Amino acid sequence: MKNLYKKSNFFFIIFSFLVLFFFINAKKNNEYDNIIIYKLKYEKRNHKSNGHSLRYKIIHGNLTRKDINDNFENNLQKFGYVKPKHSEIKYKQICSKLNSFEYGTSKYEVSCLQTYRDVFIYKKHNKIVKIIKICTSCYANEVITPESESMLLMDFSDYNSLKELFK
């Protein structure tokens, strides 16, 4: 009788872990349906640029939750961003790498003017749920969601490996 009790407990524990594992993975995959990648192909230099303009905030500055709307992708294209052609394998590598980082705040500041050449739009049911902007030259990034504004916790080697993937 004791053996049967131990076996049933063992199977219950294994079953519980499996259910928990599938629940966590399902939750991760339910955060977004699609990731759309944009790359800055050209930047119109405008030295009179207003630091508060949407164009400036997308390319160089800090986006806020208020800046994300249904017209965001059209604005990206208007400001010189294009959808690069990546192979399916490279696309999956980029998405996997980006999704492996945790969110937080940086303990360092960069001294250069960031130029966010790589923008990633996460969508769920055709609505933007997250935007990640990355500047591999300055080692800077931004993560903007409808609820918060933060950063990916990355070190220099992470930026360098992403830079290679983005080529």
C-alpha positions as CSV (number, residue, x, y, z in Angstrom):
1,M,0.0,0.0,0.0
2,K,2.9,2.4,0.8
3,N,4.5,1.7,-2.6
4,L,1.2,2.6,-4.4
5,Y,1.0,5.8,-2.3
6,K,4.5,6.8,-3.2
7,K,3.9,6.1,-6.9
8,S,0.7,8.1,-7.1
9,N,2.5,11.0,-5.3
10,F,5.4,10.8,-7.8
11,F,3.0,10.8,-10.8
12,F,1.1,13.7,-9.3
13,I,4.3,15.8,-8.9
14,I,5.4,15.0,-12.4
15,F,2.0,15.8,-13.8
16,S,2.0,19.1,-11.8
17,F,5.4,20.1,-13.2
18,L,4.3,19.3,-16.8
19,V,1.1,21.3,-16.4
20,L,3.1,24.2,-14.9
21,F,5.6,24.0,-17.8
22,F,2.9,24.1,-20.5
23,F,1.1,27.0,-18.7
24,I,4.3,29.1,-18.5
25,N,5.1,28.4,-22.2
26,A,1.5,29.1,-23.3
27,K,1.6,32.4,-21.4
28,K,4.9,33.4,-23.0
29,N,3.6,32.7,-26.5
30,N,0.3,34.5,-25.8
31,E,2.1,37.8,-25.3
32,Y,2.3,38.4,-29.0
33,D,1.3,36.9,-32.3
34,N,3.9,38.5,-34.5
35,I,7.1,40.5,-34.5
36,I,7.7,43.0,-37.2
37,I,11.3,44.2,-37.8
38,Y,12.1,47.6,-39.2
39,K,15.5,49.0,-40.0
40,L,16.5,52.7,-40.6
41,K,17.7,52.8,-44.2
42,Y,18.2,56.5,-44.5
43,E,17.9,59.4,-42.1
44,K,17.2,62.9,-43.5
45,R,19.5,65.2,-41.6
46,N,17.7,68.1,-40.2
47,H,19.8,70.1,-37.8
48,K,16.7,72.2,-36.9
49,S,15.0,69.1,-35.6
50,N,12.8,69.6,-32.6
51,G,13.8,67.2,-29.8
52,H,10.2,66.7,-29.0
53,S,9.0,65.8,-32.5
54,L,7.8,62.2,-33.1
55,R,10.5,61.8,-35.8
56,Y,13.2,62.7,-33.3
57,K,11.8,60.6,-30.5
58,I,11.6,57.5,-32.8
59,I,15.1,57.8,-34.3
60,H,17.1,59.4,-31.4
61,G,15.0,60.1,-28.4
62,N,12.8,58.5,-25.8
63,L,9.5,57.2,-27.0
64,T,6.6,57.2,-24.5
65,R,3.5,55.1,-24.2
66,K,1.6,58.1,-25.6
67,D,3.5,57.9,-28.9
68,I,2.3,54.4,-29.7
69,N,-0.8,54.4,-31.8
70,D,-2.4,52.7,-34.9
71,N,-0.4,55.0,-37.2
72,F,3.0,54.1,-35.6
73,E,4.2,51.9,-38.5
74,N,3.2,54.4,-41.1
75,N,5.3,57.0,-39.2
76,L,8.3,54.6,-39.2
77,Q,8.1,54.3,-42.9
78,K,7.7,58.0,-43.4
79,F,10.8,58.6,-41.3
80,G,13.0,56.2,-43.3
81,Y,12.5,52.8,-41.8
82,V,12.0,49.7,-44.0
83,K,11.2,46.1,-43.4
84,P,14.5,44.2,-44.1
85,K,14.4,40.8,-45.9
86,H,15.6,38.2,-43.4
87,S,15.6,34.5,-43.9
88,E,13.3,32.5,-41.7
89,I,16.2,31.1,-39.8
90,K,17.8,34.6,-39.2
91,Y,14.3,36.0,-38.2
92,K,13.9,33.2,-35.6
93,Q,17.5,33.8,-34.3
94,I,16.8,37.5,-33.8
95,C,13.5,36.9,-32.1
96,S,14.9,34.3,-29.9
97,K,17.8,36.5,-28.8
98,L,15.6,39.5,-28.1
99,N,13.1,37.4,-26.1
100,S,16.0,35.9,-24.0
101,F,16.7,39.3,-22.2
102,E,15.1,40.5,-19.0
103,Y,13.7,44.0,-18.5
104,G,15.0,46.6,-16.1
105,T,16.8,49.9,-16.0
106,S,20.4,50.6,-17.0
107,K,23.1,51.6,-14.5
108,Y,25.0,53.4,-17.2
109,E,24.4,56.3,-19.5
110,V,25.7,56.6,-23.1
111,S,27.4,59.8,-24.2
112,C,26.6,59.6,-27.9
113,L,23.4,60.6,-29.6
114,Q,21.6,57.3,-30.0
115,T,20.3,56.4,-33.5
116,Y,17.9,53.6,-33.1
117,R,18.3,51.9,-36.4
118,D,16.5,48.7,-35.4
119,V,12.9,48.7,-34.2
120,F,10.9,45.6,-33.3
121,I,7.1,45.8,-33.1
122,Y,5.4,43.1,-31.2
123,K,1.7,42.7,-32.1
124,K,-1.2,40.7,-30.6
125,H,-4.4,40.7,-32.7
126,N,-2.9,43.4,-35.0
127,K,-2.5,45.8,-32.0
128,I,1.0,46.9,-30.9
129,V,1.8,45.4,-27.5
130,K,5.5,46.2,-27.3
131,I,8.2,48.2,-29.1
132,I,11.9,47.5,-28.8
133,K,14.4,50.0,-30.2
134,I,18.1,49.2,-30.3
135,C,21.2,51.3,-31.1
136,T,24.1,48.8,-31.5
137,S,26.6,51.7,-31.9
138,C,25.9,53.3,-28.5
139,Y,24.9,50.1,-26.7
140,A,21.4,51.5,-25.9
141,N,17.9,50.3,-26.1
142,E,14.3,51.1,-25.2
143,V,11.3,48.9,-24.5
144,I,7.9,50.5,-24.6
145,T,4.6,48.8,-23.7
146,P,1.2,50.3,-23.1
147,E,1.9,49.8,-19.3
148,S,5.6,50.7,-19.0
149,E,8.8,52.0,-20.4
150,S,12.0,50.1,-19.6
151,M,15.1,48.6,-21.1
152,L,16.5,45.2,-22.0
153,L,19.3,44.2,-19.6
154,M,22.1,43.6,-22.0
155,D,25.9,43.7,-21.9
156,F,28.3,44.8,-24.7
157,S,28.7,41.3,-26.1
158,D,24.9,41.0,-26.4
159,Y,24.8,44.2,-28.5
160,N,27.7,42.9,-30.6
161,S,26.0,39.6,-31.3
162,L,22.7,41.4,-32.2
163,K,24.7,43.7,-34.5
164,E,25.9,40.6,-36.4
165,L,22.4,39.2,-36.6
166,F,21.0,42.5,-37.9
167,K,23.3,42.6,-40.9
